[in-house]
Amino acid sequence: MSRQVDSGTVTLAAPPRDRETEGDGATVTVVIPVYFAEANIGRLAEAVFDAFGLHAGRQNGLQLVLVNDGSTDGTHDECERLVLDHPDVVTYVRLARNFGEHNAVMAGLHRAEGEYVVIMDDDFQNDPADAVRLVEEARAGDFDIVYSHYAKRRHGPIRVLGSKFNGWVANFMIDKPRDLYLSSFKCMRHWLVQEVLSYEGPFPYLDGLALRCTRNIGRVMVEQGERAAGQSGYTSRKLVRLWGNMFVNFSVMPLRASTVLGAFFVVVAVVLSLVVLFETLSGRPLPSGWPFLAIIVIFFSGGQLLMLGIIGEYLGRLFLTANRTPQFVVREVKGRAVEDRRSVENGRSAENRQGTGG
């Protein structure tokens, strides 16, 4: 559930308006979560405009959604400048604090109007020209979602290893196709975006939300460039938290694994009991085995605590969701379609008052 802060009050953010395609080509929205990107975002936005032909007069319904995920540098000023320079193209969403990349993307998707929605990072490692290729591949192949993948990745060894582990786990947890790389640089159809937005919990995992809706997937190989400035906001802690979202929020496989493991240990215990009974009836002396017994007790105790921890994680997340922990909180929105959305929201509020006799 998202909330929007406006003049000291907290109101539920309205769902996005449906927007039909304009002109001869489909409308395209590019969503960029922005975090400490003061040095990059201006140049990146201009590169997106160039790639989609905005400066050449071929706009084709382009919308750029920038989501400031709690940056405390000059990112806010840069985004406001872009809104002033391109008020009919740029939508600027400023979150109240840092919520994480996937939560910020969800905030941007709520403002996306395009029939095709491209999600890309703010670090210039993805060429905006490749965003055009993703859209073209989605249109040509009638794909619901198109992922990019890299011939050579330019992340650090820990990040690469973590991504490989995440992909391996996703094969089992969310039934990901084994040859699919879950890249953050992707293009989605409008209807799939709407299905993703139906999730209102505080722990979104975009790939899990998308892959539970479709297997009509395209792939485009792109070149990953060097990071233009700064360092990645993905710390080891955030990577583990993202993996946890997939591990717990979009699969019951851990609970099933604990059930299978528990049944296996029961079978092992029964077999060992029969062995001990046979040895006793045969009159053979049994070794004392206290160290072995202590190891077994510690092993099973640790296993029980692990399973309790997994169950507790499920229950804790259910509690936070039921407690309406916000997926994100919007501090302000500026730029394209803001006034139209306010009119729609005010109209809905009036209808609700009339419906309740207020």
N, C-alpha and C positions, 0 to 999 in steps of 0.2 A: 504494500500500500504506500503510495507517495503522498506527500503533503506539500502545500505551497504556502509560504509565508508572505503576507501582504498587509502592510500597515499595522503590524502587531497582532493580526489575527491569523489563525491557521485554518485553511480550508482544503478540502480534497481537490487534487488536480483533476480537471476534466479530461476525458479521453480525447484522443486526437480526432480531428475532423477528417472525413474521407475526402480525397481530392482526386478528381479525374485527370487523366493525362491531358497535356496541353500541346498544341501544335502537331507537327508530323511525328515527333519522337516522344517516347515516354518520359515523364518527369523523373528526375533523379535527385535524391537527397544524399548528401555526404555528411555523416555524423562523425565528429572528431572529439573524443574526450581529451580535455586539455589539463595538464598538470605541470606547473612550473615550466611553461613553454614560452616565456616572454621573448626569447631570442629566435624562436622558430615559427610561431603561429602566423605572424604577418606574411612572411615569405611563403609559407605552406598554403595559406588561403589564396594568395595570388597565383600560385602554381596550380591549384585546383581550378580556379577561374580560367586560366589559360588552357588547361587540359580539356575542359568542357566547352571551350569556345566562347566564354562570356565576353572577353575583351574584343573578340572578333564579331560580336553582334549575333552570335548563335547560342542564345541562352538555353533554349529547349527546356524550360521549366526547372532550371537548376536551383537547389536550395542547399545552403551550407549551414549545418547546425553545430555550434561550438558549445561544449559543456565544460565549464570551469569547475573542476573537482576540488575546490578548496585551496587553490593556489594562493600563496601570500607574497609573490613577487609582483612584477608588473604585468602579469598575464591579463588581469581584468582590464587594465587600460588599453592594452593591445586589442582585445576583443571588442571593447566599446568603440575603438577607432574603426574597426572593420564594419561594425553596424552602421556607423555614421557614413562611411564611404559607400556601403552597399546595402542600404536599408531594405531593398526589395529582394535581396538574396540571402542575407545572413540572419540567422536566428541565434541569439546568444542566451544561453541558460546558465545562470550562476547558482551553484549549490551552496547551502549554508555552511557546509564543512566537507572534509574529505570522506567520501563514502566508498571509494574503490572504483576501479576501471569498469567492471561490469555493471555496477549500480549507476555510474555516470552515463554509460551507453544507454541503459534503460531510460534514463531521463531524457536523453536525446531522441530516442525512438518515439517517445510520447509526442514529440514535436515534429516528427518526420512526416512529410506530405507526399513524397515521391512514390511512384509505382515501383521503382527500384531504389533500394537503400544501401549505400556503401558505408561500411564501418572501417575506419583506418586510424592509425596512431598519429601522434603529434610530433614525432621525432625525425621525420623525413627519411626513415628507412624504407618507406613505401613510396614509390613514384606515383604521383597523381595520374600520370598517363596510364598506369596500370589499372587505376580505378575505372577508367573508360573501358579497358579491355574486359574487366570483370562484368560490367554492365552489358557489353556487347555479347559476351559468352552466355550470360543469363538469357538474353533475348533470342540469340540464335538457336540455343539448345532448349529453350523453354524450361530452364532449370528454376527450381524454387530457391536454391541457395548455391552460390559459387564461392569456393575457397581458393585462396592463393596458396602456392607452395614454392619452396625455394630450392634451386640447384645447390646453393651454398649458403648456409646460415652464418650470420655475423654476430651471434650472441656469444657470451662467455661460456666456458665449459660447464659451469654449474647450471646455468640457465638451459643449455642444450640438454644436459643430462636430465634435468627436472622436466623438460618438455617431453622427452622420450618416455620417461616414467609415467607422466600424465597421459600420454597417448596409449601406453600399454594398459594402464588401469581403465581408460575409457573404453577399450575394446570389450572389456567384461562388464563394466558398470552400466554403460548406456548403449551397449551394442553398437559401438562405432565401427564403420567399415575399416578393415585393417589397413588398407592402403590410403586412408584419408588422414591428412595432416590438419589438425585443428588450429588454423591460423586466425589471428585477430583481424586480419585484413580480408574482408569478405563482402559479398553482395547478396542481399535478400530481397525477395519479392514482397510487395506490400501486404498481401494476405498473410504471409508467414510472420511478418513483423507484428501484425495484429494478434496472431496466436501467441507469439512470445510475450506480448504485453498483457495477456490474460493472467500471467503469473504476477501476483502482488506481494509475495513474501519478501523478506529482507535479505535473502541469500540467493540472488540470481546467478545462474551459470548459463550464458547465452547459447553455447553449443549444445548443452543438454536440453535446453528448451526448444531449440530448433530441430534437433535430431529426433525428438520424440514426436514430431509432427510430420516429417518428410524424410524420404530417402532418394528424392530426385535431386541429386547433387552434381554440380559441375566443378571442374578444377582448371586452374590457369597457372602456369609456371611464370614466376616473376623474379626479378633481380632484387635482392635485399641490399640496400645501401648501408653505409656507415651512419651512425647516429650523428646528426648535425651538431648538437650541443648538449651539454649536461650529461646526466647519468639516468639509467632506467629507474623508474619509480617502483619497479617490481623487485622488492626485497625477497629474501628467502622466506621470511614470515608470510608475506602476501602470497607467494607461490603455494606455500603449504595451506593457507586459508582457502585459496581458490581450489586446490585439489580436494580439500575437505568439503567444499560446496558440492562438487561432483560426487564425492564418495558417499555423502549422507543424504543430500537433498534430492537426488535424482536416481537413486537406486536403493533397493532393499537387499542387495547382494551381501553386504556385511552381516546382516541378520541371518540370512540363509546359510552363509559360510559358518557362522557360529553354531547353527543348528546341526549342520553336517559334522563339524568338528566335535561337538558334544556327543553326537551319536557314535562317532568313531572311537572316542575315548571310552564310552560305555562298553562297546564291543571289546576293546582291548582289555578293560578291567575284567570282563566276564571270562575272557580267554585266560588271563593270568590267574584268575581265581581257580579255574579248572586245572591249570598246571600245578598250582600249589596243592590242591586237593589230591591230585594224582600222586604227587611226590610224597605227601603225608601218608596216604594209604599204602604206598609201596614200601614204607619204612626207611626211606632215604633221608639222611640228615639234611636239614635246610641251613644255608648260611645265615648269619645274623642279619647282614644287609642294612644296617641302620643308615649309613651314608646314602645308599641307594634310595631308601625310603624317604629320607629328608629331601633329596633332589626331586623325587616324584611329587611330594607335598608342595614344595615351592613352585614347581612347574605348573601344577594344576591350579594353585592359588593365583599365580600370575595370569593364567589363562582366564580364570573367572573374573578377575579384576578388569582385564582387557575387554571382555564381553560386556561387563557392566558399564564400562566407560563408553562403549559404542552405543549401547541402549540409552545411556544418559545423554549422549550427544543428540540422538534422535529426539528424546523427550524435551531437551533444552531448546532445540530449534522449534519444535512444535509450540512450546510455551512462548517464545519470542514472537512467533508468527501470530498466535492467538492474542498476544498482548499488543498487537498492531505496531510493532517496531517498524519505523518507516524504511522503505527501500531507499529513498532519498528525500531530501527536503530542498525545495526550490526557493532560493532567496529572491531572485528577480529574473524576469525574462524580457529581452529587448529585441527589436528588429522585426523581421518579416512575420506577418500574420498575427502579431500580438494583439492588435486592436480588434481584429476579427474574432479571435478566440475569446477575448473579454466580452464581446457582444453576445457570443454564443453562450458563454457561461452565465451571463446576466439573464439571458432569455430562459435558460434552464432553471435558474433560481426563481424567476417569476412564475414559471409554470408549476414548480414545486409548491410555491406559496398558494397559488390558486387551487392546486389539487388538494391541499390540506386545509383550505378555507381560511388561510392567514391573510 
